[in-house]
Amino acid sequence: MTRKSIPHPPLGPTFRRKLLAWYTRAARDLPWRQTRDPYRVLVSEVMLQQTQVSRVAEYYPRFLKRFPDIERLARAPARAVREAWDGLGYYARARNLHATAKCVARRHDGTLPETPEELIELPGIGRYTAGAVASFAYEKPVPAVDTNVARVIRRVYFGERGRRKREREIWRIAAELVPKDGKRAWRFNQAIMELGALVCTARKPKCRQCPIRTVCRTGKRLVSSPAKSAGEQGD
């Protein structure tokens, strides 16, 4: 096996087909999935960092009503941004989002850049957020690896050894898995995140309900073992 090849089991088309079919049936109807507006995608991604989806769903429309575009946010006083964020916690996120808006308004004529390489240069935007905005707003065929995606890849490819795999290797596999077509890449990234959030959870993965268990090292072992219930397994 070469250094750049994906380890066993091979996933490819079967993995993507099963995952995307499941996503069509099971995806939650979340407001930020109904837009390709880069600013709105960015706001949702920043809010979702370390915050429950249900809480973000409550704050997201209110924040956008107050600051409907990036120019409006850039012009807002810091106190107003802090007030709009009040209750979400991790207030450095609000400060960074505000700083990003100012930077975009000043350097990019009010339009968020399209590529991860440009996005990651903005204040407070890390590798995941850069990939998410590029994929979800601009339909770029790039990976977006959050904790849910990393967990799925570790379990599928490496089983019990997955915890020891470095972030660099997880990102490499994610990049090889993403479809080259931008629209399918958007759905794939959303789908693998959703799988990690709803099925391949951290503490009690629902392996018997997982659409990709037949190609997953962890899932196949847990489902086939009479002594272990998938609902009793965790990281």
ChimeraX attribute file (.defattr): number of C-alpha atoms within 10 A of each C-alpha:
attribute: neighborCount
match mode: 1-to-1
recipient: residues
	/A:1	7
	/A:2	6
	/A:3	6
	/A:4	10
	/A:5	11
	/A:6	18
	/A:7	13
	/A:8	13
	/A:9	13
	/A:10	14
	/A:11	17
	/A:12	13
	/A:13	11
	/A:14	13
	/A:15	17
	/A:16	20
	/A:17	15
	/A:18	14
	/A:19	20
	/A:20	21
	/A:21	12
	/A:22	17
	/A:23	20
	/A:24	11
	/A:25	8
	/A:26	13
	/A:27	15
	/A:28	11
	/A:29	8
	/A:30	11
	/A:31	14
	/A:32	18
	/A:33	16
	/A:34	9
	/A:35	12
	/A:36	15
	/A:37	15
	/A:38	21
	/A:39	21
	/A:40	22
	/A:41	23
	/A:42	24
	/A:43	20
	/A:44	23
	/A:45	18
	/A:46	18
	/A:47	24
	/A:48	17
	/A:49	14
	/A:50	10
	/A:51	13
	/A:52	11
	/A:53	14
	/A:54	10
	/A:55	13
	/A:56	20
	/A:57	16
	/A:58	11
	/A:59	17
	/A:60	19
	/A:61	16
	/A:62	13
	/A:63	18
	/A:64	18
	/A:65	9
	/A:66	14
	/A:67	18
	/A:68	14
	/A:69	17
	/A:70	25
	/A:71	18
	/A:72	15
	/A:73	23
	/A:74	22
	/A:75	13
	/A:76	16
	/A:77	10
	/A:78	14
	/A:79	9
	/A:80	13
	/A:81	20
	/A:82	16
	/A:83	11
	/A:84	17
	/A:85	20
	/A:86	13
	/A:87	11
	/A:88	18
	/A:89	12
	/A:90	14
	/A:91	14
	/A:92	11
	/A:93	20
	/A:94	23
	/A:95	17
	/A:96	16
	/A:97	24
	/A:98	23
	/A:99	18
	/A:100	23
	/A:101	27
	/A:102	22
	/A:103	17
	/A:104	21
	/A:105	19
	/A:106	13
	/A:107	11
	/A:108	12
	/A:109	10
	/A:110	18
	/A:111	16
	/A:112	24
	/A:113	19
	/A:114	18
	/A:115	16
	/A:116	23
	/A:117	13
	/A:118	12
	/A:119	22
	/A:120	17
	/A:121	14
	/A:122	20
	/A:123	18
	/A:124	18
	/A:125	21
	/A:126	13
	/A:127	16
	/A:128	18
	/A:129	22
	/A:130	25
	/A:131	26
	/A:132	25
	/A:133	31
	/A:134	29
	/A:135	30
	/A:136	27
	/A:137	21
	/A:138	18
	/A:139	19
	/A:140	24
	/A:141	23
	/A:142	27
	/A:143	28
	/A:144	27
	/A:145	23
	/A:146	18
	/A:147	12
	/A:148	18
	/A:149	24
	/A:150	23
	/A:151	23
	/A:152	25
	/A:153	21
	/A:154	23
	/A:155	19
	/A:156	25
	/A:157	22
	/A:158	19
	/A:159	17
	/A:160	13
	/A:161	11
	/A:162	19
	/A:163	13
	/A:164	9
	/A:165	12
	/A:166	10
	/A:167	10
	/A:168	9
	/A:169	14
	/A:170	19
	/A:171	19
	/A:172	14
	/A:173	19
	/A:174	20
	/A:175	16
	/A:176	15
	/A:177	21
	/A:178	22
	/A:179	21
	/A:180	13
	/A:181	12
	/A:182	18
	/A:183	15
	/A:184	18
	/A:185	21
	/A:186	24
	/A:187	22
	/A:188	23
	/A:189	25
	/A:190	20
	/A:191	22
	/A:192	25
	/A:193	23
	/A:194	21
	/A:195	23
	/A:196	20
	/A:197	18
	/A:198	16
	/A:199	18
	/A:200	25
	/A:201	19
	/A:202	16
	/A:203	11
	/A:204	15
	/A:205	24
	/A:206	21
	/A:207	24
	/A:208	17
	/A:209	13
	/A:210	18
	/A:211	19
	/A:212	21
	/A:213	20
	/A:214	17
	/A:215	17
	/A:216	26
	/A:217	18
	/A:218	23
	/A:219	24
	/A:220	18
	/A:221	16
	/A:222	22
	/A:223	19
	/A:224	12
	/A:225	11
	/A:226	8
	/A:227	8
	/A:228	12
	/A:229	16
	/A:230	21
	/A:231	14
	/A:232	11
	/A:233	15
	/A:234	12
	/A:235	12
